[in-house]
Amino acid sequence: MSDRRHEWISKRAYAIWEEQGRPDGRDGEHWRQAVAERDALERTQASVDGREVLVKFRPKPQRPGLPRDGWLTPPAKAG
């Protein structure tokens, strides 16, 4: 395990421990969760901050479609 990966996992496990109210005896669980989160980030080829994921999955702006009948002028009433 690289030093950077180990450091990231260590910091994330600590953050999880804090988020859960600093419970005793669950360090292994927190470590496994941090490893799983890091693995997920690496599978997406995202940076640690996830910028690539945000850009990749940002919804594309919708292009305006063709005007529908009656869009500019109300339809004539038959009558």
Buried (B, 14 or more C-beta within 10 A) or exposed (E): EEEEBEEBBEEBBBEBBEEEEEEEEEEEBBBEBBBEBBEEBEEEEBEEEEEEBEEEEEEEEEEEEEEEEEEEEEEEEEE
